[in-house]
Structure formats: structure tokens, C-alpha cells
Amino acid sequence: MTIRTRRRRTTAQPRAAHGLPEYDWGTAPAAQLATRRQLRAAGLRPGGQEPVAILRCKACATRPHRACTRAAYLYRVDLALPVRPMTLAKEAALDKAMAARSTCPKCRRRYHHVLPLRTLGSCLECHDGTPADPATYITPPAHTLAA
């Protein structure tokens, strides 16, 4: 009986895939290349540059015979630009979008978390009567009509 063993790549040499060099998990040169999330954590953005390499996920690196469906693009850190500052208009637009996702359409309460509007259509209290903790929502404003 023959036991087969897998050979793992231990070098940091990239493979060519999709016209870009491809690195296994943990083998990319961290000083020169970063993913979008790593750039964002450092206060940077790609700034219009094209990706220069592909980083294979941890699971795909351990199973090289399967096609990698989860991969991240790597960008050059030296070409990255600083993140644009948040303007009042952007902040208002984001608040409006989050209000739509966290406001119950039935009771008009705005929760501190995103509601399952696609599946339930409302908050849990309106859907099945589960009482909501008052610390998890903001009560809707009272009407301002003349009494």
C-alpha cells in the first residue's frame, strides 16, 4: 500500500494566473503589496491603480487541485493614495441609507442594528410579538402637527 503525501509550496515565488502573479496565503511581500482592506486599515485607497497580483485564500492554498474562487487582489502600497475625508454630504447620505436598513416600516422605531427586512419585513416585535429591549432602538419622533 502506497501512502500519497501532498507537496506544499513553501517558497514565496508567485504563480502566473489571469496574467497576474499569484501568491499563496502568507507568501506575498507584505511591505510592497496589500489588499483593499489592508490599505483601508492603513488609511489608504488604491487610487485608480490596477491590481498587480492575486492572493489565494488559506483554504485554496491547502488544496491546489481545486480552482480558487475566493481570491483577493493585491495593490502596490507605494502607489496608494490617502483616503478622501468624509464630507457632510457623504455622512448625511450614509446616515439616510443606514436609517432605511434599521427603521421598522410598521412601528417606525430606528434600531441600533440592521433589521431583517427582506425576510421578516419588520422588527421582531412587530413580526411575532417578541418584546424589544428599549435600549436597542430610538423611539420615533412625535408628530408636530397643531393640536
Secondary structure, 3 states (H helix, E strand, C coil): CCCCCCCCCCCCCCEEECCEEEECCCCCCCCCEECHHHHHHCCEECCCCCCCEEEECHHHHHCCCCCCCCEEEEEECCCCEECCCCCHHHHHHHHHHHHHHHECCCCCCEECCCCCCCCCCCCHHHHHCCCCCHHHEECCCCCCCCC
